[in-house]
Amino acid sequence: MICSLCSLLCDQPVLHDTCPRRLHELSQSTSPARDVLSSSPASLNAVLGSATSIHIGGRFHSVETSRAAIQLARAYQASIDGSHPSGMFDVTQAIAAHGAYLTTLAEARSTSDCLLVVNPEGMLEHFPQLPAVLNKHLLGGESGMGTEHSSAPKSEACVILIGSGDGEHRKRWGQHFSKVLDGPCDCESLPQVLTGLTRHEKDTATGLTAKAGGETQEEWMQQVRGAKYPVVIWGSIALPIPAIDLWAERMQTWFLQHNEHSRSSGLMLSPPASVFQHTCTWLTGFPSRLDFAAGVMRWDRAEASTDRWLERNRDNENALLIWIDESSEREPTTAWGARPDDRMQVIELVTQDRDSDSVELVPGRKRLTRQRIPIGRPGVDYPATVLRADQVVMAYPEGDAQLRRKELFRCDRWLQSMLPKEPRQ
């Protein structure tokens, strides 16, 4: 069984039973399902048909929902932006434009002898079983698949934690790797530090400081310089820096320089919501932010974004925002940019366990402003096609039997039911 509660898509029972995120999610999945509002495909079609400007945005976790959303946008000549959080779009563009020196989870696990983990605290929050998944003896080595944590040998690769937090994170990495060091710089300065090491200019490696426990900067530098295949591991959703795209560009520059005399690469792990960018690229040739106005597809990086659409349509009563959120993360309803005083209409399709009022009415108005439709989680509550964090493996998780309930609704089927019977003029 594949667990799709995070984008690592672990498929071993030994990982399922010890994953804190999975255990927490399962404990939160017992809340009773809410009834759907007094909505019907016909009433939703009427709202869609009367809207003068339509935008579709959100966090898409399945290929099926992404396909259906693009189809709906094309049918209603709407704009669509599936790059929430917005940093994912910029990072993907920056990496593609500067070499795309990336590897896969499988290659990093089996080949790399030095793993530089950027912001290990954030990585463990979003990918709890990452240390275990990267231990080749636990999942891919001679010991065989599914070896228990306690009996699996530790990997011989050296792990360097960049921007490490407390000792608990180091302890979790130490359970699977024989050598774990604290990196001598923060996350943001890592590209400059590595560039200094590559040029053999120790003085230019700014941010270096000696660490407690006998780990000097010299030991750290020797590990990186002596590695046959160092891999830098980061997550687009776990980098605590303001300009992630510029940081990614600098990392790509270092990979280019280092690969002139050796070998190195990056492993960028993406959240489940990155599935939209890949599906959209397959279908249209563009990763996101499309406008189908007048029946012609147009890629508009700025104007087709959710933020820009909201700015233009906050006071437009005939504008309609369709917001889709298949994640189980509990964020405020205003996380995507809408405000209580906005006059646009909103249709939200969000996961069942989200706590929120079903309907909000703007004072002085008689018609419905916000409508919420509860949906299930793809790959958890019903079978769906999802992508692994390194964007290589596409899987079809069937979900946990104890979570499957008839009251849970598939988002892609809701979107398909909203399609017009006749093309929009």
C-alpha positions, 0 to 999 in steps of 0.5 A: 500500500502506498501512503500519500499523506506526504509526497514521499509516497512510502510503500513499506509498512515499516515506514507507515507504522513509525511515521508521525505525520501518518499517525497524526493524520489517521487520528484526525480522520474520524470526524463525521463528514459534513453534508454538502450545501444545498448545491447541485451541478445545475445551481453551480452551472448557473453561477458559472454561466452568469460570471463575467470573470472566472478564476480557478486556483488552489492546491491540487494533489491529484492528476485527475483534479488537475486535468478536470480543473484545466478542462473547466477553465478552458470550457468557461474561458477562465484563468487558472493558477495552480502554483500555490504556494507561489514560490513553487512556480518561481523555483521551477522556472529558475532551475529549468533556466539554469541547467536543472542539475537534479537527481532522483531519490533512488540515485541519491540513496544508492550513489551519493556519499555526502548528503547536504540537507538544507533546513533539516527541521523543515524537511522532517516536518514535511517529509517525516521519513526522509532519513529512512527513505535515504538509507539504502540498507533499509529500502534499497540495499542488500538487507532487503526491502522492509527491514526494521528500523532497529535492525537495519545497518546505518548508511555509510554516507555522510549527512551534513545538516545545513541550518540545523535546529535542535539535537532531536533532528540530528538524532533522527538522522543519526538513526540511519547514518553513521556520520552526521555533522552540523553545517557551518553556515545558514541555509541562505549562504550555502551557495556562496560557501560551496562556491568558496570551497570549490575555488579553494578559497577558504576566506571567501566561504563566509558564514563559517563558524566552528561548531561544538562537539569537535566538528570544525569547519575544516572537517566539514570542508574535507567531507564536501571536497572529498566526496565523490558525489555530493547531493544537496537536498532541499524542499521548495516548501521548506526553505526559510529564505525570502527569495527561493528562486534566486537561491536555487539559481545560485545552487545551479551555478555551483553545480555547474562549476563543481561538475567541471572537475567532479560530480554533484547534483541537487535533490529538490523535494516538492509538496503534493501540490506540485502535481498541477505544474506537471499535469499542466505542462503535459496538457498545455506545454506551460506549467501554470498561470494560463488564461483561456479568454476568448477561447484562446490559451495564453500563458501570462506569468503575472496577470493570470496569477491568483493574487493579480486576479484578486486585486482586479476583481475584489469589488466585482460582484459578477466575478467568480473564484473557484478555490480547490484545496485537496490538502489536509493542512489546516490554514485559515480560509483567508490564506489564499488572499480573499478578504471578508469584505470582497464582493466576488462570489467564491466556490470552495472545494476543500477537504472534509476535515477542514473546520470552517463556516459553510456559508458567508453572507455579505451584509446587505446582499441577498444572494450567496457569496461563498459556497463550500463543498466538502471533498475527500483527500485524493489517494487517501479517501479514494484512489487517485494518481499522484506524484512522488516528491522528486517528481519522477514516480507517478503512483495510484494510491488506493487509500486506506480502507478504514478511511473510505466513506461514502460521504467523501466526494471526489473533487474531479467529479464535482468539477466535471459536473460543472462543465457546460452542456454547450460551449461558452460564447 
